[in-house]
């Protein structure tokens, strides 16, 4: 089991009385299998609606401004099928990323009875989150928006109104990839359409008036360029995080909290549910439910007993470290 530096110990305990677990409300009954996960956050819901609106706007311009008025039917059919398929996969990935439990830790399980049931041995400790009253397994972090501790939390993304964590990272990666692809495809089609319209009569290029056509195409070009850059960067950082087995939060804490990592290919297979196949690119595959945690997953090992004793600091020092374990990262 991994070793954890002593100076990062806050809200750990070897005795049930240390953190007053009696103040924790017993955990609620587990939700039925298949219960939909949805975060009721106004900003996140607004961002999700804007995401769908922008994709549907691109659909409208591509179909009704560029493809349907075109007299090249082969060009229109091929590009229409390709664009609509990518847009459908992007929106499906968005829904899966938004409505999938990212790996939430059971809430309120840091009770005296549960801690005693773990039967901690010398040199073993458990982390407790003071905000959701949960025992935090390794690599879990608290999200102030979801109000839960999330396993392997990378960051909270308002565009999918959810955290990116252990169970939905695949869908977030697919969402960024498909959005980048449809943005690139739209930009290429806009370029060809402008060239065609400059050579032909503008009145024959679209069923809309020339000024309206130009405005719609410029707005689509701006949207496509913006989202191509943004989602390409996000896709690259997510793939890098998966290959290095290091989340965004862990990257920020790297100097103070070293840990062992799994092999890059193993981490990729865990994220995308198995060996390389078409299911990697399918947002409907891998209907994953959060895997249950065993008693050993809640317990962490310290280097020595003296490390544990050193964690019982004064109230003033504890207050200074109050939010050390409750880190939140939000992409703009």
C-alpha positions as CSV (number, residue, x, y, z in Angstrom):
1,X,0.0,0.0,0.0
2,X,1.2,3.5,-0.8
3,X,2.9,5.8,1.7
4,X,1.4,9.3,2.3
5,X,3.5,12.2,3.6
6,X,2.6,13.2,7.2
7,X,2.2,16.9,6.5
8,X,-0.8,16.2,4.3
9,X,-2.7,14.5,7.0
10,X,-5.8,16.3,8.0
11,X,-9.1,14.8,9.2
12,X,-7.5,11.4,9.6
13,X,-8.2,9.2,12.6
14,X,-7.2,6.0,14.2
15,X,-9.7,6.3,17.0
16,X,-13.4,6.9,16.3
17,X,-13.6,9.8,18.8
18,X,-10.9,11.9,17.1
19,X,-13.2,13.6,14.6
20,X,-16.4,13.3,16.5
21,X,-18.0,11.0,14.0
22,X,-21.2,10.9,16.1
23,X,-22.1,14.2,14.4
24,X,-22.3,12.5,11.1
25,X,-25.8,11.6,9.9
26,X,-26.0,7.9,9.0
27,X,-25.8,7.3,5.2
28,X,-29.1,7.2,3.3
29,X,-30.3,4.0,1.7
30,X,-28.5,3.3,-1.6
31,X,-30.3,4.6,-4.6
32,X,-31.9,1.9,-6.9
33,X,-29.7,0.6,-9.7
34,X,-30.2,2.7,-12.8
35,X,-31.2,5.9,-10.9
36,X,-30.3,8.9,-13.0
37,X,-27.5,11.2,-11.7
38,X,-28.2,14.9,-12.3
39,X,-26.6,18.0,-10.6
40,X,-29.1,20.8,-9.9
41,X,-26.7,23.7,-10.5
42,X,-28.1,26.7,-12.3
43,X,-24.8,27.7,-14.0
44,X,-24.1,24.1,-15.1
45,X,-27.6,23.7,-16.5
46,X,-27.3,26.9,-18.4
47,X,-24.0,25.9,-19.9
48,X,-25.4,22.5,-20.9
49,X,-28.3,24.2,-22.6
50,X,-26.0,26.6,-24.4
51,X,-23.9,23.6,-25.6
52,X,-26.9,22.0,-27.2
53,X,-28.0,25.3,-28.7
54,X,-24.6,25.9,-30.3
55,X,-24.5,22.4,-31.8
56,X,-28.1,22.7,-33.1
57,X,-27.2,26.1,-34.6
58,X,-24.3,24.5,-36.4
59,X,-26.7,21.8,-37.7
60,X,-29.1,24.5,-39.0
61,X,-26.4,26.5,-40.9
62,X,-24.7,23.4,-42.3
63,X,-28.0,21.8,-43.6
64,X,-30.1,24.8,-44.6
65,X,-27.4,27.3,-45.7
66,X,-24.7,25.1,-47.2
67,X,-25.8,21.5,-48.0
68,X,-29.5,21.6,-49.0
69,X,-29.2,24.5,-51.5
70,X,-26.1,22.9,-53.1
71,X,-26.6,21.3,-56.6
72,X,-23.8,18.8,-55.9
73,X,-26.0,16.1,-54.4
74,X,-23.2,13.6,-53.8
75,X,-21.2,16.3,-51.8
76,X,-24.3,17.2,-49.8
77,X,-25.3,13.6,-49.0
78,X,-21.8,12.6,-47.9
79,X,-21.1,15.7,-45.8
80,X,-24.6,15.7,-44.4
81,X,-24.4,12.1,-43.2
82,X,-20.9,12.6,-41.8
83,X,-21.7,15.9,-39.9
84,X,-25.0,14.6,-38.5
85,X,-23.4,11.4,-37.3
86,X,-20.6,13.3,-35.5
87,X,-23.1,15.7,-34.0
88,X,-25.3,12.9,-32.8
89,X,-22.3,11.1,-31.1
90,X,-21.2,14.5,-29.6
91,X,-24.6,15.1,-28.0
92,X,-24.9,11.5,-26.9
93,X,-21.5,11.7,-25.2
94,X,-22.5,14.9,-23.6
95,X,-25.6,13.3,-22.1
96,X,-23.7,10.3,-20.8
97,X,-21.0,12.6,-19.3
98,X,-23.7,14.7,-17.6
99,X,-26.1,11.9,-16.4
100,X,-23.5,9.3,-15.3
101,X,-22.4,9.2,-11.6
102,X,-18.7,10.2,-11.9
103,X,-17.8,8.0,-8.9
104,X,-19.5,9.6,-5.8
105,X,-18.4,8.3,-2.5
106,X,-21.4,7.2,-0.2
107,X,-22.4,10.3,1.7
108,X,-22.4,10.4,5.5
109,X,-20.6,7.1,6.1
110,X,-18.0,8.5,8.5
111,X,-20.0,7.2,11.5
112,X,-18.5,5.8,14.7
113,X,-19.9,2.4,13.9
114,X,-18.5,2.2,10.4
115,X,-15.1,3.4,11.5
116,X,-15.0,0.8,14.3
117,X,-16.0,-1.9,11.8
118,X,-12.9,-1.2,9.7
119,X,-10.8,-2.4,12.7
120,X,-7.8,-0.2,11.9
121,X,-4.4,-1.7,12.7
122,X,-1.3,0.2,13.9
123,X,-0.1,2.5,11.1
124,X,-3.5,2.6,9.3
125,X,-5.7,5.7,9.1
126,X,-8.8,6.9,7.3
127,X,-9.5,10.3,5.8
128,X,-12.7,12.0,6.5
129,X,-14.3,14.9,4.5
130,X,-15.7,17.4,6.9
131,X,-18.0,18.8,4.2
132,X,-20.0,15.7,3.2
133,X,-19.1,13.6,6.3
134,X,-17.7,10.8,4.2
135,X,-14.7,8.7,4.5
136,X,-12.5,9.4,1.5
137,X,-10.8,6.5,-0.3
138,X,-7.5,7.1,-2.0
139,X,-7.6,9.6,-5.0
140,X,-11.0,11.0,-4.0
141,X,-11.6,14.7,-3.7
142,X,-14.5,16.9,-2.6
143,X,-16.5,18.9,-5.2
144,X,-18.2,21.9,-3.8
145,X,-20.7,22.0,-6.7
146,X,-21.7,18.4,-6.6
147,X,-21.4,18.5,-2.8
148,X,-19.9,15.0,-2.8
149,X,-16.5,13.4,-2.7
150,X,-15.7,12.0,-6.2
151,X,-13.3,9.1,-6.9
152,X,-10.4,10.1,-9.3
153,X,-11.9,13.5,-9.7
154,X,-10.2,15.4,-12.5
155,X,-12.2,18.6,-12.4
156,X,-15.8,19.9,-12.4
157,X,-16.9,21.0,-15.9
158,X,-19.9,23.3,-16.1
159,X,-20.3,22.5,-19.8
160,X,-21.4,19.0,-18.9
161,X,-22.9,20.1,-15.5
162,X,-20.9,17.3,-13.8
163,X,-17.6,16.3,-12.4
164,X,-15.2,14.4,-14.6
165,X,-14.3,11.3,-12.5
166,X,-13.7,7.6,-12.5
167,X,-17.0,6.5,-14.1
168,X,-17.6,9.2,-16.8
169,X,-14.2,10.3,-18.0
170,X,-14.6,8.2,-21.1
171,X,-17.7,10.1,-22.1
172,X,-16.1,13.4,-21.5
173,X,-13.2,12.5,-23.7
174,X,-15.5,11.4,-26.5
175,X,-17.6,14.6,-26.1
176,X,-14.5,16.8,-26.5
177,X,-13.3,14.7,-29.5
178,X,-16.5,14.7,-31.4
179,X,-17.1,18.4,-30.8
180,X,-13.6,19.1,-32.1
181,X,-14.3,17.0,-35.2
182,X,-17.6,18.6,-36.1
183,X,-16.0,22.1,-35.5
184,X,-13.2,21.2,-37.9
185,X,-15.7,19.7,-40.4
186,X,-17.9,22.8,-40.3
187,X,-14.9,25.1,-40.8
188,X,-13.8,23.2,-43.9
189,X,-17.3,23.3,-45.4
190,X,-17.6,27.0,-44.7
191,X,-14.3,27.6,-46.5
192,X,-15.5,25.6,-49.6
193,X,-18.8,27.4,-49.5
194,X,-17.2,30.8,-49.5
195,X,-15.0,29.8,-52.4
196,X,-18.0,28.5,-54.3
197,X,-20.1,31.6,-53.7
198,X,-17.3,33.9,-54.8
199,X,-17.1,32.1,-58.1
200,X,-20.9,31.9,-58.5
201,X,-23.8,34.3,-58.0
202,X,-24.4,34.8,-54.2
203,X,-28.1,34.6,-54.8
204,X,-27.7,31.0,-56.0
205,X,-25.5,29.9,-53.1
206,X,-28.3,29.8,-50.5
207,X,-32.0,30.1,-50.0
208,X,-31.3,33.1,-47.7
209,X,-30.4,36.6,-48.8
210,X,-26.6,37.2,-49.3
211,X,-26.2,39.4,-46.2
212,X,-28.0,36.9,-44.0
213,X,-25.9,34.0,-45.5
214,X,-22.7,35.9,-44.8
215,X,-23.7,36.6,-41.2
216,X,-24.7,33.0,-40.5
217,X,-21.5,31.7,-42.0
218,X,-19.3,34.1,-40.1
219,X,-21.0,33.2,-36.9
220,X,-20.5,29.5,-37.6
221,X,-16.9,30.1,-38.5
222,X,-16.3,32.0,-35.2
223,X,-18.1,29.3,-33.2
224,X,-16.2,26.4,-35.0
225,X,-12.8,28.0,-34.5
226,X,-13.5,28.8,-30.8
227,X,-14.7,25.3,-30.0
228,X,-12.1,23.6,-32.1
229,X,-9.3,25.2,-30.0
230,X,-11.1,24.8,-26.7
231,X,-12.1,21.1,-27.1
232,X,-8.8,20.1,-28.7
233,X,-6.9,21.4,-25.7
234,X,-9.3,19.7,-23.3
235,X,-9.1,16.4,-25.3
236,X,-5.3,16.6,-25.2
237,X,-5.1,17.2,-21.5
238,X,-7.6,14.4,-20.8
239,X,-5.7,11.9,-22.9
240,X,-2.4,13.0,-21.2
241,X,-4.1,12.5,-17.7
242,X,-5.3,9.1,-18.7
243,X,-1.9,8.0,-20.1
244,X,0.0,9.3,-17.1
245,X,-2.6,8.0,-14.6
246,X,-2.7,11.5,-13.0
247,X,-5.8,13.6,-12.6
248,X,-5.8,17.4,-12.8
249,X,-6.0,17.8,-9.0
250,X,-3.2,15.2,-8.5
251,X,-1.0,17.2,-11.0
252,X,-1.5,20.3,-8.8
253,X,-0.6,18.3,-5.7
254,X,2.3,16.3,-7.3
255,X,5.1,17.9,-5.3
256,X,3.5,17.3,-1.9
257,X,1.7,14.0,-2.4
258,X,3.8,11.6,-4.5
259,X,2.2,8.2,-5.3
260,X,2.6,5.1,-7.3
261,X,1.1,5.1,-10.8
262,X,-0.3,2.2,-13.0
263,X,1.0,1.6,-16.5
264,X,-0.3,4.0,-19.1
265,X,-1.9,1.2,-21.3
266,X,-3.6,-0.3,-18.2
267,X,-5.0,3.1,-17.3
268,X,-6.3,3.6,-20.8
269,X,-8.0,0.2,-20.8
270,X,-9.6,0.9,-17.4
271,X,-11.0,4.2,-18.7
272,X,-12.3,2.9,-22.0
273,X,-13.6,-0.4,-20.7
274,X,-11.3,-3.0,-22.2
275,X,-8.9,-3.5,-25.1
276,X,-8.9,-1.3,-28.2
277,X,-12.2,-1.7,-30.2
278,X,-15.0,0.3,-31.7
279,X,-16.6,0.4,-28.3
280,X,-13.9,2.9,-27.3
281,X,-15.6,5.4,-29.6
282,X,-19.2,4.4,-28.7
283,X,-20.9,6.6,-26.0
284,X,-23.5,3.9,-25.5
285,X,-21.1,1.2,-24.5
286,X,-19.8,0.5,-21.0
287,X,-23.0,0.9,-18.9
288,X,-20.9,1.2,-15.7
289,X,-22.3,1.4,-12.2
290,X,-19.9,2.6,-9.5
291,X,-18.0,-0.4,-8.3
292,X,-18.5,-1.1,-4.6
293,X,-15.6,-0.3,-2.3
294,X,-14.2,-3.0,0.0
295,X,-13.1,-2.2,3.6
296,X,-9.5,-2.1,2.5
297,X,-10.3,0.8,0.0
298,X,-11.2,3.1,2.9
299,X,-7.9,2.6,4.8
300,X,-4.6,4.2,4.1
301,X,-1.1,3.4,5.4
302,X,1.3,5.8,7.1
303,X,5.1,5.5,7.1
304,X,5.3,5.2,10.9
305,X,3.2,5.6,14.1
306,X,5.0,8.9,14.8
307,X,3.5,10.3,11.6
308,X,0.0,9.6,12.9
309,X,0.8,11.3,16.2
310,X,2.2,14.3,14.4
311,X,-1.1,14.8,12.7
312,X,-2.9,15.7,16.0
313,X,-2.1,19.4,15.7
314,X,-3.6,22.4,17.5
315,X,-7.0,23.8,16.6
316,X,-5.3,26.8,15.0
317,X,-3.1,24.6,12.7
318,X,-6.1,22.5,11.8
319,X,-8.1,25.6,10.8
320,X,-5.2,26.7,8.6
321,X,-5.5,23.4,6.8
322,X,-9.3,23.4,6.7
323,X,-9.8,23.1,3.0
324,X,-6.6,21.3,2.0
325,X,-8.5,18.1,1.1
326,X,-11.5,19.8,-0.5
327,X,-10.0,21.0,-3.7
328,X,-12.2,22.1,-6.6
329,X,-10.9,22.7,-10.2
330,X,-13.3,24.2,-12.8
331,X,-12.5,24.7,-16.4
332,X,-13.5,28.0,-17.8
